[in-house]
Amino acid sequence: MKPVKFVFLAMLCFTTTYLYPQGASCTNPHVLALDTVSRNFTVSPTSGNAAECSSGFSGSGKITIFRFTTDASGSCVLVHIATSAPVQAAEVSMYTGCGVTGTPQGLQTGNSVCFVDGTGYWAPSQTYTLLPNTTYYLRVWTAAAGTITMSARNYPPPNNLCSGASWIGADVTNDNNACAKASIEVEPWQLCAATLENTAFYSYIVESNGVSSIQLNNINCDNLNSAAETGFQIGFFIGSCGSLIRLNCATGSGGSLTATTGWLPAGIRPPRQARTDRTARRSLPAGSAHREDHDRQGHRRQHRRPHEAAAGEQYGLGEDEDDRERQGQAPGRTSRTASGCSRLSGW
């Protein structure tokens, strides 16, 4: 029998895997640790358009993807972003899912923030509630390549309620109300507002008979397509939470405001109940009763029944004003704020 030769052709199939840098897709995003630590990330080479921002955000830019997971309480997540090399505009948008192609899915409309100067705070819209133990994606649009510095934390707003009003005094300090919700304890008209959005409460001691005043400086807002919108309102109240008595209010726009209550008698505000969800470090706008000259010179004050004084403060009328920073100080003191735009530098 003639031998038969069998020839086998072995075909080796190779699967080619294209490796993209981390942050270029939602299948390989940068993971935001909610630990307040600032970390630098390289802008990814992925190209795309801004999701919701328009003015100053036109054309194709670079897309870098981040991911975070909420805690068991669904606490608000506060993110700080800063661009460098070069400093450039940035848009932060939130999504709920990741597609098979690596593109974020489920844009949460109204939760984008447009950082025209490339730095500021992002948090969900004041009407949006994050779900507990849930993963969300942040899509960061920049006009070009560069570096993004990000830090994040769980941030239950410490002074969103009257009962948690933060103490303020004569020293210059900072605060942001990005995670604060609209108050249901006061009415808009009591704050010279048409509507209430991100509302925060502060309290202080009326040191002496006379005019009580508060000064707010270096207000910076980052909002959805409202880069120049820096409207704010402030209301003054006395009394107890649940039965606040409105004194007056003030409204304005721009970077600063000085508001006064009119004449108030000296009194001491009893401490409010401590809140367990406050963070270790808080920055607060400062304000105090303005001590009149005759009191500083030692003239005897009238003894009156102590009063509580609480300033219920709400910045911005726009529904999407989700990032606000401000500095304040009491007038007539040695402390002064620096000129120009001032932002929080830490937690």
HELIX and SHEET records of a PDB file:
HELIX    1   1 CYS A  162  GLY A  164  5                                   3    
HELIX    2   2 PRO A  188  LEU A  191  5                                   4    
HELIX    3   3 ASP A  293  ARG A  296  1                                   4    
SHEET    1   A 3 HIS A  30  VAL A  31  0                                        
SHEET    2   A 3 GLY A  61  THR A  69  1                                        
SHEET    3   A 3 SER A  47  GLY A  48 -1                                        
SHEET    1   B 5 HIS A  30  VAL A  31  0                                        
SHEET    2   B 5 GLY A  61  THR A  69  1                                        
SHEET    3   B 5 THR A 135  THR A 142 -1                                        
SHEET    4   B 5 ALA A  90  CYS A  98 -1                                        
SHEET    5   B 5 PRO A 104  LEU A 107 -1                                        
SHEET    1   C 5 HIS A  30  VAL A  31  0                                        
SHEET    2   C 5 GLY A  61  THR A  69  1                                        
SHEET    3   C 5 THR A 135  THR A 142 -1                                        
SHEET    4   C 5 ALA A  90  CYS A  98 -1                                        
SHEET    5   C 5 VAL A 113  PHE A 115 -1                                        
SHEET    1   D 4 ARG A  39  THR A  42  0                                        
SHEET    2   D 4 THR A 147  ASN A 154 -1                                        
SHEET    3   D 4 VAL A  77  SER A  84 -1                                        
SHEET    4   D 4 THR A 119  TRP A 122 -1                                        
SHEET    1   E 5 SER A 166  TRP A 167  0                                        
SHEET    2   E 5 THR A 199  TYR A 204  1                                        
SHEET    3   E 5 ALA A 309  GLN A 314 -1                                        
SHEET    4   E 5 PHE A 232  SER A 240 -1                                        
SHEET    5   E 5 SER A 243  GLY A 252 -1                                        
SHEET    1   F 4 THR A 173  ASN A 176  0                                        
SHEET    2   F 4 ASP A 323  GLN A 329 -1                                        
SHEET    3   F 4 GLY A 210  ASP A 222 -1                                        
SHEET    4   F 4 LEU A 257  LEU A 264 -1                                        
SHEET    1   G 4 THR A 173  ASN A 176  0                                        
SHEET    2   G 4 ASP A 323  GLN A 329 -1                                        
SHEET    3   G 4 GLY A 210  ASP A 222 -1                                        
SHEET    4   G 4 GLY A 287  ALA A 289 -1                                        
END                                                                             
